[in-house]
Amino acid sequence: MVVITSSLTGVDNAQTVSVALANVTDASGNSSATVSATMEVLIGDVNASKGATATMFRSWSRKRQTAGSTNFQTDVNTSQTKSRSGQLTSEDNFRSDVNLDGRINVGDTNFVKAHAGSARPAPAPAVRRLHTTAGK
């Protein structure tokens, strides 16, 4: 497997970004004129739900008991990040390391909490083209 890392600049919150690679050849000699990947960006969305939810579970539970309704979202992004506090970043929890310091801590939890309530609209994808030949 070949991993290509690219730093993207000018990527705003709450959008879709597509990256296209031209003239890609893999280790077996298979080639493709263009290979693309798409990524959705939403600050605070550590579970890829396309929303940084803000209603706390206790509030949901209390409202459910009094109103008889189950239509409340929980703050799963903040709860998930907080439950991982103290862990080193791995392939299983990397989304919770929002400040990219290699560990999940109160800084990540506070950042996610500060961005609770945002959601990603459905804009047209922004395309960033990279011209490279993989494996060289």
N, CA, C and O atoms as a GROMACS GRO file, in nm:
protein
  544
    1MET      N    1   0.084  -0.118   0.000
    1MET     CA    2   0.000   0.000   0.000
    1MET      C    3   0.089   0.124   0.000
    1MET      O    4   0.187   0.132   0.074
    2VAL      N    5   0.053   0.218  -0.083
    2VAL     CA    6   0.123   0.346  -0.089
    2VAL      C    7   0.034   0.451  -0.024
    2VAL      O    8  -0.085   0.461  -0.054
    3VAL      N    9   0.093   0.530   0.064
    3VAL     CA   10   0.019   0.637   0.129
    3VAL      C   11   0.073   0.769   0.075
    3VAL      O   12   0.194   0.793   0.077
    4ILE      N   13  -0.016   0.852   0.030
    4ILE     CA   14   0.021   0.984  -0.019
    4ILE      C   15  -0.039   1.086   0.078
    4ILE      O   16  -0.159   1.086   0.103
    5THR      N   17   0.046   1.171   0.130
    5THR     CA   18   0.001   1.273   0.224
    5THR      C   19   0.010   1.409   0.156
    5THR      O   20   0.112   1.442   0.095
    6SER      N   21  -0.095   1.486   0.167
    6SER     CA   22  -0.097   1.619   0.108
    6SER      C   23  -0.154   1.717   0.208
    6SER      O   24  -0.258   1.691   0.269
    7SER      N   25  -0.088   1.829   0.225
    7SER     CA   26  -0.141   1.935   0.311
    7SER      C   27  -0.232   2.024   0.226
    7SER      O   28  -0.190   2.078   0.124
    8LEU      N   29  -0.355   2.037   0.271
    8LEU     CA   30  -0.449   2.122   0.200
    8LEU      C   31  -0.462   2.253   0.276
    8LEU      O   32  -0.475   2.254   0.398
    9THR      N   33  -0.460   2.363   0.204
    9THR     CA   34  -0.478   2.494   0.266
    9THR      C   35  -0.605   2.557   0.212
    9THR      O   36  -0.653   2.520   0.104
   10GLY      N   37  -0.659   2.649   0.285
   10GLY     CA   38  -0.779   2.718   0.241
   10GLY      C   39  -0.905   2.634   0.250
   10GLY      O   40  -1.005   2.664   0.185
   11VAL      N   41  -0.901   2.527   0.332
   11VAL     CA   42  -1.019   2.442   0.349
   11VAL      C   43  -1.099   2.496   0.467
   11VAL      O   44  -1.053   2.497   0.581
   12ASP      N   45  -1.219   2.541   0.438
   12ASP     CA   46  -1.305   2.597   0.541
   12ASP      C   47  -1.386   2.488   0.609
   12ASP      O   48  -1.394   2.375   0.560
   13ASN      N   49  -1.445   2.522   0.721
   13ASN     CA   50  -1.532   2.432   0.794
   13ASN      C   51  -1.661   2.408   0.716
   13ASN      O   52  -1.703   2.493   0.637
   14ALA      N   53  -1.723   2.293   0.738
   14ALA     CA   54  -1.854   2.258   0.684
   14ALA      C   55  -1.856   2.256   0.531
   14ALA      O   56  -1.938   2.324   0.469
   15GLN      N   57  -1.766   2.178   0.473
   15GLN     CA   58  -1.767   2.161   0.328
   15GLN      C   59  -1.714   2.024   0.290
   15GLN      O   60  -1.663   1.950   0.374
   16THR      N   61  -1.727   1.991   0.163
   16THR     CA   62  -1.674   1.867   0.108
   16THR      C   63  -1.554   1.902   0.022
   16THR      O   64  -1.558   1.995  -0.058
   17VAL      N   65  -1.445   1.826   0.039
   17VAL     CA   66  -1.322   1.849  -0.038
   17VAL      C   67  -1.292   1.722  -0.118
   17VAL      O   68  -1.295   1.611  -0.064
   18SER      N   69  -1.263   1.739  -0.245
   18SER     CA   70  -1.222   1.626  -0.329
   18SER      C   71  -1.078   1.648  -0.372
   18SER      O   72  -1.041   1.759  -0.412
   19VAL      N   73  -0.998   1.544  -0.365
   19VAL     CA   74  -0.859   1.549  -0.409
   19VAL      C   75  -0.845   1.450  -0.523
   19VAL      O   76  -0.883   1.333  -0.511
   20ALA      N   77  -0.789   1.494  -0.634
   20ALA     CA   78  -0.769   1.408  -0.750
   20ALA      C   79  -0.620   1.393  -0.777
   20ALA      O   80  -0.546   1.492  -0.779
   21LEU      N   81  -0.575   1.270  -0.799
   21LEU     CA   82  -0.436   1.241  -0.835
   21LEU      C   83  -0.433   1.199  -0.981
   21LEU      O   84  -0.514   1.117  -1.024
   22ALA      N   85  -0.341   1.253  -1.056
   22ALA     CA   86  -0.331   1.222  -1.199
   22ALA      C   87  -0.213   1.129  -1.226
   22ALA      O   88  -0.110   1.137  -1.159
   23ASN      N   89  -0.229   1.041  -1.325
   23ASN     CA   90  -0.123   0.950  -1.369
   23ASN      C   91  -0.069   0.863  -1.256
   23ASN      O   92   0.050   0.863  -1.228
   24VAL      N   93  -0.158   0.790  -1.191
   24VAL     CA   94  -0.123   0.706  -1.076
   24VAL      C   95  -0.092   0.565  -1.123
   24VAL      O   96  -0.168   0.506  -1.200
   25THR      N   97   0.020   0.512  -1.076
   25THR     CA   98   0.059   0.373  -1.104
   25THR      C   99   0.088   0.305  -0.972
   25THR      O  100   0.164   0.357  -0.890
   26ASP      N  101   0.028   0.186  -0.951
   26ASP     CA  102   0.051   0.115  -0.825
   26ASP      C  103   0.173   0.024  -0.836
   26ASP      O  104   0.235   0.016  -0.942
   27ALA      N  105   0.207  -0.045  -0.727
   27ALA     CA  106   0.327  -0.130  -0.722
   27ALA      C  107   0.321  -0.246  -0.820
   27ALA      O  108   0.425  -0.298  -0.859
   28SER      N  109   0.202  -0.287  -0.862
   28SER     CA  110   0.187  -0.397  -0.957
   28SER      C  111   0.190  -0.350  -1.102
   28SER      O  112   0.181  -0.432  -1.194
   29GLY      N  113   0.203  -0.220  -1.123
   29GLY     CA  114   0.208  -0.166  -1.258
   29GLY      C  115   0.073  -0.124  -1.314
   29GLY      O  116   0.066  -0.076  -1.427
   30ASN      N  117  -0.032  -0.140  -1.237
   30ASN     CA  118  -0.163  -0.094  -1.281
   30ASN      C  119  -0.166   0.058  -1.276
   30ASN      O  120  -0.119   0.119  -1.180
   31SER      N  121  -0.222   0.119  -1.381
   31SER     CA  122  -0.223   0.265  -1.383
   31SER      C  123  -0.364   0.318  -1.408
   31SER      O  124  -0.452   0.249  -1.459
   32SER      N  125  -0.380   0.441  -1.369
   32SER     CA  126  -0.507   0.510  -1.386
   32SER      C  127  -0.479   0.656  -1.418
   32SER      O  128  -0.389   0.716  -1.360
   33ALA      N  129  -0.555   0.712  -1.509
   33ALA     CA  130  -0.536   0.852  -1.545
   33ALA      C  131  -0.567   0.943  -1.427
   33ALA      O  132  -0.498   1.042  -1.404
   34THR      N  133  -0.673   0.909  -1.352
   34THR     CA  134  -0.712   0.991  -1.238
   34THR      C  135  -0.769   0.903  -1.127
   34THR      O  136  -0.849   0.814  -1.152
   35VAL      N  137  -0.726   0.928  -1.006
   35VAL     CA  138  -0.781   0.864  -0.887
   35VAL      C  139  -0.823   0.977  -0.793
   35VAL      O  140  -0.747   1.071  -0.770
   36SER      N  141  -0.945   0.967  -0.739
   36SER     CA  142  -0.990   1.075  -0.652
   36SER      C  143  -1.042   1.021  -0.519
   36SER      O  144  -1.083   0.906  -0.508
   37ALA      N  145  -1.039   1.108  -0.421
   37ALA     CA  146  -1.092   1.077  -0.288
   37ALA      C  147  -1.166   1.201  -0.239
   37ALA      O  148  -1.127   1.314  -0.267
   38THR      N  149  -1.274   1.178  -0.165
   38THR     CA  150  -1.355   1.286  -0.113
   38THR      C  151  -1.356   1.281   0.039
   38THR      O  152  -1.357   1.173   0.099
   39MET      N  153  -1.355   1.397   0.100
   39MET     CA  154  -1.354   1.407   0.246
   39MET      C  155  -1.450   1.518   0.287
   39MET      O  156  -1.452   1.625   0.226
   40GLU      N  157  -1.530   1.492   0.390
   40GLU     CA  158  -1.619   1.594   0.444
   40GLU      C  159  -1.553   1.657   0.565
   40GLU      O  160  -1.498   1.586   0.650
   41VAL      N  161  -1.558   1.788   0.575
   41VAL     CA  162  -1.495   1.862   0.684
   41VAL      C  163  -1.602   1.925   0.771
   41VAL      O  164  -1.686   2.001   0.722
   42LEU      N  165  -1.600   1.892   0.900
   42LEU     CA  166  -1.689   1.957   0.998
   42LEU      C  167  -1.618   1.956   1.132
   42LEU      O  168  -1.600   1.850   1.192
   43ILE      N  169  -1.579   2.073   1.178
   43ILE     CA  170  -1.509   2.084   1.305
   43ILE      C  171  -1.595   2.030   1.417
   43ILE      O  172  -1.712   2.067   1.430
   44GLY      N  173  -1.539   1.942   1.498
   44GLY     CA  174  -1.608   1.887   1.613
   44GLY      C  175  -1.684   1.758   1.587
   44GLY      O  176  -1.735   1.697   1.681
   45ASP      N  177  -1.693   1.715   1.461
   45ASP     CA  178  -1.766   1.592   1.427
   45ASP      C  179  -1.671   1.474   1.436
   45ASP      O  180  -1.621   1.426   1.335
   46VAL      N  181  -1.645   1.426   1.558
   46VAL     CA  182  -1.546   1.321   1.579
   46VAL      C  183  -1.598   1.181   1.550
   46VAL      O  184  -1.520   1.085   1.551
   47ASN      N  185  -1.728   1.166   1.525
   47ASN     CA  186  -1.782   1.034   1.494
   47ASN      C  187  -1.836   1.025   1.352
   47ASN      O  188  -1.903   0.928   1.317
   48ALA      N  189  -1.809   1.126   1.269
   48ALA     CA  190  -1.849   1.129   1.128
   48ALA      C  191  -1.999   1.117   1.108
   48ALA      O  192  -2.045   1.055   1.012
   49SER      N  193  -2.076   1.178   1.198
   49SER     CA  194  -2.222   1.173   1.186
   49SER      C  195  -2.278   1.289   1.104
   49SER      O  196  -2.399   1.299   1.083
   50LYS      N  197  -2.190   1.377   1.057
   50LYS     CA  198  -2.224   1.496   0.979
   50LYS      C  199  -2.294   1.603   1.063
   50LYS      O  200  -2.360   1.692   1.010
   51GLY      N  201  -2.280   1.592   1.195
   51GLY     CA  202  -2.335   1.693   1.284
   51GLY      C  203  -2.260   1.692   1.416
   51GLY      O  204  -2.224   1.585   1.466
   52ALA      N  205  -2.236   1.807   1.471
   52ALA     CA  206  -2.173   1.816   1.603
   52ALA      C  207  -2.286   1.845   1.701
   52ALA      O  208  -2.315   1.961   1.730
   53THR      N  209  -2.350   1.741   1.752
   53THR     CA  210  -2.472   1.754   1.830
   53THR      C  211  -2.447   1.819   1.965
   53THR      O  212  -2.335   1.815   2.017
   54ALA      N  213  -2.551   1.880   2.022
   54ALA     CA  214  -2.531   1.961   2.142
   54ALA      C  215  -2.618   1.927   2.261
   54ALA      O  216  -2.593   1.980   2.369
   55THR      N  217  -2.718   1.844   2.248
   55THR     CA  218  -2.806   1.815   2.361
   55THR      C  219  -2.746   1.707   2.449
   55THR      O  220  -2.711   1.600   2.399
   56MET      N  221  -2.733   1.733   2.577
   56MET     CA  222  -2.671   1.637   2.668
   56MET      C  223  -2.765   1.519   2.696
   56MET      O  224  -2.887   1.536   2.695
   57PHE      N  225  -2.708   1.402   2.720
   57PHE     CA  226  -2.787   1.281   2.743
   57PHE      C  227  -2.879   1.297   2.864
   57PHE      O  228  -2.994   1.254   2.860
   58ARG      N  229  -2.830   1.359   2.971
   58ARG     CA  230  -2.916   1.376   3.090
   58ARG      C  231  -3.038   1.459   3.056
   58ARG      O  232  -3.148   1.430   3.100
   59SER      N  233  -3.018   1.563   2.976
   59SER     CA  234  -3.129   1.647   2.935
   59SER      C  235  -3.226   1.566   2.850
   59SER      O  236  -3.347   1.577   2.867
   60TRP      N  237  -3.173   1.486   2.759
   60TRP     CA  238  -3.256   1.400   2.674
   60TRP      C  239  -3.337   1.304   2.760
   60TRP      O  240  -3.457   1.286   2.738
   61SER      N  241  -3.271   1.242   2.856
   61SER     CA  242  -3.338   1.145   2.941
   61SER      C  243  -3.448   1.210   3.023
   61SER      O  244  -3.558   1.155   3.035
   62ARG      N  245  -3.420   1.328   3.079
   62ARG     CA  246  -3.518   1.400   3.161
   62ARG      C  247  -3.638   1.442   3.076
   62ARG      O  248  -3.753   1.427   3.118
   63LYS      N  249  -3.612   1.495   2.955
   63LYS     CA  250  -3.720   1.537   2.867
   63LYS      C  251  -3.802   1.416   2.821
   63LYS      O  252  -3.925   1.424   2.808
   64ARG      N  253  -3.735   1.306   2.796
   64ARG     CA  254  -3.805   1.185   2.753
   64ARG      C  255  -3.900   1.138   2.862
   64ARG      O  256  -4.013   1.097   2.834
   65GLN      N  257  -3.854   1.142   2.985
   65GLN     CA  258  -3.937   1.096   3.096
   65GLN      C  259  -4.059   1.187   3.116
   65GLN      O  260  -4.168   1.139   3.146
   66THR      N  261  -4.039   1.318   3.098
   66THR     CA  262  -4.150   1.409   3.124
   66THR      C  263  -4.241   1.426   3.002
   66THR      O  264  -4.362   1.443   3.018
   67ALA      N  265  -4.185   1.422   2.882
   67ALA     CA  266  -4.265   1.446   2.762
   67ALA      C  267  -4.305   1.318   2.691
   67ALA      O  268  -4.392   1.320   2.603
   68GLY      N  269  -4.243   1.207   2.727
   68GLY     CA  270  -4.274   1.081   2.660
   68GLY      C  271  -4.218   1.074   2.519
   68GLY      O  272  -4.261   0.988   2.442
   69SER      N  273  -4.125   1.161   2.483
   69SER     CA  274  -4.069   1.164   2.348
   69SER      C  275  -3.929   1.106   2.346
   69SER      O  276  -3.858   1.112   2.446
   70THR      N  277  -3.889   1.049   2.233
   70THR     CA  278  -3.753   0.997   2.217
   70THR      C  279  -3.678   1.072   2.107
   70THR      O  280  -3.574   1.024   2.061
   71ASN      N  281  -3.728   1.186   2.065
   71ASN     CA  282  -3.670   1.258   1.953
   71ASN      C  283  -3.571   1.365   1.998
   71ASN      O  284  -3.590   1.482   1.966
   72PHE      N  285  -3.468   1.327   2.070
   72PHE     CA  286  -3.365   1.420   2.116
   72PHE      C  287  -3.228   1.361   2.082
   72PHE      O  288  -3.205   1.241   2.099
   73GLN      N  289  -3.137   1.447   2.035
   73GLN     CA  290  -3.002   1.401   2.005
   73GLN      C  291  -2.916   1.411   2.130
   73GLN      O  292  -2.940   1.495   2.216
   74THR      N  293  -2.815   1.325   2.140
   74THR     CA  294  -2.721   1.331   2.252
   74THR      C  295  -2.590   1.394   2.208
   74THR      O  296  -2.561   1.401   2.088
   75ASP      N  297  -2.514   1.440   2.303
   75ASP     CA  298  -2.385   1.502   2.274
   75ASP      C  299  -2.279   1.393   2.259
   75ASP      O  300  -2.184   1.385   2.337
   76VAL      N  301  -2.297   1.310   2.159
   76VAL     CA  302  -2.207   1.195   2.143
   76VAL      C  303  -2.066   1.236   2.106
   76VAL      O  304  -1.971   1.167   2.144
   77ASN      N  305  -2.048   1.346   2.034
   77ASN     CA  306  -1.914   1.389   1.997
   77ASN      C  307  -1.832   1.426   2.121
   77ASN      O  308  -1.718   1.381   2.136
   78THR      N  309  -1.890   1.509   2.209
   78THR     CA  310  -1.820   1.548   2.331
   78THR      C  311  -1.799   1.428   2.422
   78THR      O  312  -1.690   1.408   2.476
   79SER      N  313  -1.904   1.347   2.440
   79SER     CA  314  -1.894   1.230   2.527
   79SER      C  315  -1.789   1.132   2.477
   79SER      O  316  -1.711   1.077   2.555
   80GLN      N  317  -1.786   1.110   2.346
   80GLN     CA  318  -1.689   1.016   2.289
   80GLN      C  319  -1.547   1.066   2.311
   80GLN      O  320  -1.460   0.989   2.351
   81THR      N  321  -1.524   1.194   2.285
   81THR     CA  322  -1.390   1.250   2.304
   81THR      C  323  -1.350   1.246   2.451
   81THR      O  324  -1.237   1.209   2.483
   82LYS      N  325  -1.441   1.283   2.539
   82LYS     CA  326  -1.412   1.282   2.682
   82LYS      C  327  -1.381   1.141   2.731
   82LYS      O  328  -1.292   1.123   2.814
   83SER      N  329  -1.453   1.041   2.682
   83SER     CA  330  -1.430   0.902   2.726
   83SER      C  331  -1.294   0.849   2.680
   83SER      O  332  -1.243   0.752   2.736
   84ARG      N  333  -1.236   0.912   2.577
   84ARG     CA  334  -1.106   0.869   2.526
   84ARG      C  335  -0.990   0.949   2.585
   84ARG      O  336  -0.875   0.927   2.548
   85SER      N  337  -1.020   1.041   2.674
   85SER     CA  338  -0.917   1.126   2.733
   85SER      C  339  -0.809   1.042   2.799
   85SER      O  340  -0.838   0.947   2.872
   86GLY      N  341  -0.684   1.078   2.773
   86GLY     CA  342  -0.570   1.005   2.827
   86GLY      C  343  -0.512   0.904   2.730
   86GLY      O  344  -0.403   0.851   2.753
   87GLN      N  345  -0.582   0.875   2.621
   87GLN     CA  346  -0.534   0.778   2.523
   87GLN      C  347  -0.438   0.844   2.424
   87GLN      O  348  -0.454   0.961   2.390
   88LEU      N  349  -0.339   0.767   2.379
   88LEU     CA  350  -0.256   0.811   2.268
   88LEU      C  351  -0.337   0.791   2.140
   88LEU      O  352  -0.420   0.701   2.133
   89THR      N  353  -0.312   0.874   2.040
   89THR     CA  354  -0.385   0.864   1.915
   89THR      C  355  -0.350   0.735   1.843
   89THR      O  356  -0.233   0.698   1.832
   90SER      N  357  -0.453   0.666   1.793
   90SER     CA  358  -0.435   0.542   1.718
   90SER      C  359  -0.528   0.544   1.597
   90SER      O  360  -0.603   0.639   1.577
   91GLU      N  361  -0.523   0.438   1.517
   91GLU     CA  362  -0.612   0.430   1.401
   91GLU      C  363  -0.758   0.415   1.444
   91GLU      O  364  -0.848   0.439   1.363
   92ASP      N  365  -0.783   0.377   1.567
   92ASP     CA  366  -0.920   0.361   1.616
   92ASP      C  367  -0.980   0.488   1.675
   92ASP      O  368  -1.102   0.502   1.679
   93ASN      N  369  -0.896   0.582   1.720
   93ASN     CA  370  -0.949   0.700   1.789
   93ASN      C  371  -0.899   0.833   1.733
   93ASN      O  372  -0.920   0.938   1.794
   94PHE      N  373  -0.833   0.832   1.618
   94PHE     CA  374  -0.768   0.952   1.565
   94PHE      C  375  -0.863   1.070   1.546
   94PHE      O  376  -0.820   1.185   1.556
   95ARG      N  377  -0.989   1.044   1.519
   95ARG     CA  378  -1.085   1.154   1.499
   95ARG      C  379  -1.102   1.239   1.625
   95ARG      O  380  -1.136   1.357   1.616
   96SER      N  381  -1.080   1.179   1.741
   96SER     CA  382  -1.097   1.252   1.867
   96SER      C  383  -0.977   1.342   1.900
   96SER      O  384  -0.987   1.427   1.989
   97ASP      N  385  -0.865   1.324   1.831
   97ASP     CA  386  -0.747   1.409   1.853
   97ASP      C  387  -0.756   1.531   1.762
   97ASP      O  388  -0.681   1.543   1.665
   98VAL      N  389  -0.848   1.622   1.794
   98VAL     CA  390  -0.875   1.734   1.705
   98VAL      C  391  -0.766   1.840   1.705
   98VAL      O  392  -0.756   1.918   1.610
   99ASN      N  393  -0.683   1.845   1.810
   99ASN     CA  394  -0.574   1.943   1.810
   99ASN      C  395  -0.442   1.883   1.759
   99ASN      O  396  -0.339   1.950   1.759
  100LEU      N  397  -0.447   1.757   1.717
  100LEU     CA  398  -0.336   1.688   1.649
  100LEU      C  399  -0.206   1.685   1.729
  100LEU      O  400  -0.098   1.698   1.672
  101ASP      N  401  -0.216   1.667   1.863
  101ASP     CA  402  -0.094   1.661   1.943
  101ASP      C  403  -0.053   1.517   1.976
  101ASP      O  404   0.043   1.495   2.050
  102GLY      N  405  -0.125   1.419   1.920
  102GLY     CA  406  -0.086   1.280   1.940
  102GLY      C  407  -0.150   1.213   2.061
  102GLY      O  408  -0.126   1.095   2.086
  103ARG      N  409  -0.229   1.286   2.136
  103ARG     CA  410  -0.300   1.228   2.250
  103ARG      C  411  -0.434   1.297   2.265
  103ARG      O  412  -0.452   1.411   2.222
  104ILE      N  413  -0.527   1.227   2.325
  104ILE     CA  414  -0.661   1.282   2.346
  104ILE      C  415  -0.668   1.332   2.490
  104ILE      O  416  -0.643   1.257   2.584
  105ASN      N  417  -0.704   1.460   2.505
  105ASN     CA  418  -0.705   1.519   2.638
  105ASN      C  419  -0.814   1.627   2.649
  105ASN      O  420  -0.898   1.641   2.560
  106VAL      N  421  -0.811   1.701   2.758
  106VAL     CA  422  -0.914   1.802   2.784
  106VAL      C  423  -0.916   1.909   2.675
  106VAL      O  424  -1.021   1.968   2.648
  107GLY      N  425  -0.802   1.936   2.612
  107GLY     CA  426  -0.799   2.033   2.503
  107GLY      C  427  -0.887   1.989   2.387
  107GLY      O  428  -0.958   2.071   2.328
  108ASP      N  429  -0.884   1.860   2.354
  108ASP     CA  430  -0.969   1.807   2.248
  108ASP      C  431  -1.116   1.814   2.288
  108ASP      O  432  -1.201   1.855   2.209
  109THR      N  433  -1.146   1.774   2.413
  109THR     CA  434  -1.284   1.776   2.461
  109THR      C  435  -1.341   1.918   2.458
  109THR      O  436  -1.454   1.938   2.414
  110ASN      N  437  -1.264   2.014   2.505
  110ASN     CA  438  -1.312   2.153   2.507
  110ASN      C  439  -1.334   2.208   2.366
  110ASN      O  440  -1.428   2.282   2.343
  111PHE      N  441  -1.247   2.170   2.273
  111PHE     CA  442  -1.260   2.215   2.134
  111PHE      C  443  -1.388   2.159   2.072
  111PHE      O  444  -1.464   2.231   2.008
  112VAL      N  445  -1.411   2.030   2.093
  112VAL     CA  446  -1.532   1.966   2.039
  112VAL      C  447  -1.657   2.027   2.101
  112VAL      O  448  -1.755   2.055   2.032
  113LYS      N  449  -1.653   2.048   2.232
  113LYS     CA  450  -1.767   2.108   2.303
  113LYS      C  451  -1.797   2.248   2.250
  113LYS      O  452  -1.913   2.286   2.235
  114ALA      N  453  -1.693   2.326   2.222
  114ALA     CA  454  -1.710   2.463   2.173
  114ALA      C  455  -1.775   2.467   2.035
  114ALA      O  456  -1.835   2.568   1.998
  115HIS      N  457  -1.763   2.358   1.959
  115HIS     CA  458  -1.819   2.354   1.824
  115HIS      C  459  -1.947   2.273   1.815
  115HIS      O  460  -1.994   2.243   1.705
  116ALA      N  461  -2.003   2.236   1.929
  116ALA     CA  462  -2.128   2.159   1.930
  116ALA      C  463  -2.240   2.242   1.868
  116ALA      O  464  -2.247   2.363   1.888
  117GLY      N  465  -2.325   2.176   1.795
  117GLY     CA  466  -2.439   2.242   1.734
  117GLY      C  467  -2.420   2.274   1.587
  117GLY      O  468  -2.517   2.311   1.520
  118SER      N  469  -2.299   2.261   1.535
  118SER     CA  470  -2.279   2.290   1.394
  118SER      C  471  -2.314   2.168   1.309
  118SER      O  472  -2.312   2.055   1.357
  119ALA      N  473  -2.347   2.193   1.186
  119ALA     CA  474  -2.380   2.085   1.093
  119ALA      C  475  -2.330   2.123   0.955
  119ALA      O  476  -2.317   2.241   0.923
  120ARG      N  477  -2.303   2.024   0.874
  120ARG     CA  478  -2.251   2.048   0.740
  120ARG      C  479  -2.364   2.056   0.640
  120ARG      O  480  -2.444   1.963   0.627
  121PRO      N  481  -2.373   2.169   0.567
  121PRO     CA  482  -2.472   2.177   0.460
  121PRO      C  483  -2.427   2.091   0.342
  121PRO      O  484  -2.324   2.025   0.351
  122ALA      N  485  -2.499   2.091   0.236
  122ALA     CA  486  -2.464   2.011   0.118
  122ALA      C  487  -2.416   2.101   0.004
  122ALA      O  488  -2.488   2.119  -0.094
  123PRO      N  489  -2.294   2.158   0.016
  123PRO     CA  490  -2.243   2.243  -0.091
  123PRO      C  491  -2.182   2.160  -0.204
  123PRO      O  492  -2.160   2.040  -0.189
  124ALA      N  493  -2.157   2.224  -0.315
  124ALA     CA  494  -2.085   2.159  -0.425
  124ALA      C  495  -1.942   2.134  -0.380
  124ALA      O  496  -1.884   2.218  -0.310
  125PRO      N  497  -1.883   2.021  -0.417
  125PRO     CA  498  -1.747   1.990  -0.373
  125PRO      C  499  -1.644   2.089  -0.426
  125PRO      O  500  -1.653   2.135  -0.540
  126ALA      N  501  -1.547   2.122  -0.342
  126ALA     CA  502  -1.433   2.203  -0.384
  126ALA      C  503  -1.324   2.106  -0.430
  126ALA      O  504  -1.289   2.014  -0.355
  127VAL      N  505  -1.271   2.124  -0.548
  127VAL     CA  506  -1.173   2.030  -0.603
  127VAL      C  507  -1.034   2.091  -0.594
  127VAL      O  508  -1.011   2.204  -0.638
  128ARG      N  509  -0.942   2.015  -0.536
  128ARG     CA  510  -0.801   2.053  -0.529
  128ARG      C  511  -0.726   1.948  -0.611
  128ARG      O  512  -0.729   1.830  -0.576
  129ARG      N  513  -0.660   1.986  -0.716
  129ARG     CA  514  -0.589   1.891  -0.801
  129ARG      C  515  -0.441   1.882  -0.764
  129ARG      O  516  -0.373   1.984  -0.749
  130LEU      N  517  -0.393   1.760  -0.749
  130LEU     CA  518  -0.253   1.735  -0.724
  130LEU      C  519  -0.200   1.655  -0.842
  130LEU      O  520  -0.262   1.557  -0.883
  131HIS      N  521  -0.089   1.694  -0.896
  131HIS     CA  522  -0.029   1.619  -1.005
  131HIS      C  523   0.092   1.546  -0.952
  131HIS      O  524   0.191   1.608  -0.912
  132THR      N  525   0.083   1.414  -0.952
  132THR     CA  526   0.190   1.332  -0.895
  132THR      C  527   0.192   1.198  -0.964
  132THR      O  528   0.096   1.159  -1.029
  133THR      N  529   0.301   1.129  -0.949
  133THR     CA  530   0.312   0.991  -0.995
  133THR      C  531   0.344   0.909  -0.872
  133THR      O  532   0.452   0.921  -0.816
  134ALA      N  533   0.249   0.826  -0.829
  134ALA     CA  534   0.267   0.744  -0.708
  134ALA      C  535   0.380   0.644  -0.729
  134ALA      O  536   0.400   0.591  -0.839
  135GLY      N  537   0.452   0.618  -0.623
  135GLY     CA  538   0.556   0.517  -0.626
  135GLY      C  539   0.690   0.565  -0.678
  135GLY      O  540   0.784   0.486  -0.686
  136LYS      N  541   0.702   0.690  -0.714
  136LYS     CA  542   0.833   0.740  -0.763
  136LYS      C  543   0.893   0.833  -0.663
  136LYS      O  544   1.002   0.886  -0.686
   0.00000   0.00000   0.00000
